[in-house]
């Protein structure tokens, strides 16, 4: 009876885990980037490329590829070459946003896929793409000129305002 209940629990867990949206996420590096992209030069910043009909983001430092189709669909952006992205890896999760985005996307890798979830930005019309930094083991998102700073708390998955300045200040 005990084994039967354990088998049912495993089957239920499997059913619920298979319902989550997943995207292809090729993790091929042995040592992945530790954190974020800080003020990268244009030739180093991650951008998208169309490969075999799919929009791919390539992390040149590690060789990892992220299939962006579902994320772009969630943003209402037509897949194409050259979409400027900001990507961070913190505590085993990847965070992606970019020009024209209205959300921060959290990717949780499993095997060669990743579960994705979008989190609406805490304010409208933010300067994009942002700069990511790490603050207290969480993701700090700011614009190039420190006009805004928001912290995304990875544990409770909520935004916290750090600072904003008005234009001209």
Secondary structure in CASP SS format (residue, H / E / C, confidence):
PFRMAT SS
TARGET T0000
AUTHOR 0000-0000-0000
METHOD secondary structure of the structure
MODEL  1
X C 1.00
X H 1.00
X H 1.00
X H 1.00
X H 1.00
X H 1.00
X H 1.00
X H 1.00
X H 1.00
X H 1.00
X H 1.00
X H 1.00
X H 1.00
X H 1.00
X H 1.00
X H 1.00
X H 1.00
X C 1.00
X C 1.00
X C 1.00
X C 1.00
X E 1.00
X E 1.00
X E 1.00
X E 1.00
X E 1.00
X C 1.00
X C 1.00
X C 1.00
X C 1.00
X C 1.00
X C 1.00
X C 1.00
X C 1.00
X C 1.00
X C 1.00
X C 1.00
X C 1.00
X C 1.00
X C 1.00
X C 1.00
X C 1.00
X C 1.00
X C 1.00
X C 1.00
X C 1.00
X E 1.00
X E 1.00
X E 1.00
X E 1.00
X E 1.00
X C 1.00
X C 1.00
X E 1.00
X E 1.00
X E 1.00
X E 1.00
X E 1.00
X E 1.00
X C 1.00
X C 1.00
X C 1.00
X C 1.00
X E 1.00
X E 1.00
X E 1.00
X E 1.00
X C 1.00
X H 1.00
X H 1.00
X H 1.00
X H 1.00
X H 1.00
X H 1.00
X H 1.00
X C 1.00
X C 1.00
X C 1.00
X C 1.00
X C 1.00
X C 1.00
X C 1.00
X C 1.00
X E 1.00
X E 1.00
X E 1.00
X E 1.00
X E 1.00
X E 1.00
X E 1.00
X C 1.00
X C 1.00
X E 1.00
X E 1.00
X E 1.00
X E 1.00
X E 1.00
X E 1.00
X C 1.00
X C 1.00
X C 1.00
X C 1.00
X E 1.00
X E 1.00
X E 1.00
X E 1.00
X E 1.00
X E 1.00
X E 1.00
X E 1.00
X C 1.00
X C 1.00
X E 1.00
X E 1.00
X E 1.00
X E 1.00
X E 1.00
X E 1.00
X E 1.00
X E 1.00
X C 1.00
X C 1.00
X C 1.00
X C 1.00
X C 1.00
X C 1.00
X C 1.00
X C 1.00
X C 1.00
X C 1.00
X E 1.00
X E 1.00
X E 1.00
X E 1.00
X E 1.00
X C 1.00
X C 1.00
X E 1.00
X E 1.00
X E 1.00
X E 1.00
X E 1.00
X C 1.00
X C 1.00
X C 1.00
X C 1.00
X C 1.00
X E 1.00
X E 1.00
X E 1.00
X E 1.00
X E 1.00
X E 1.00
X C 1.00
X C 1.00
X C 1.00
X C 1.00
X E 1.00
X E 1.00
X E 1.00
X E 1.00
X E 1.00
X E 1.00
X E 1.00
X C 1.00
X C 1.00
X C 1.00
X C 1.00
X C 1.00
END
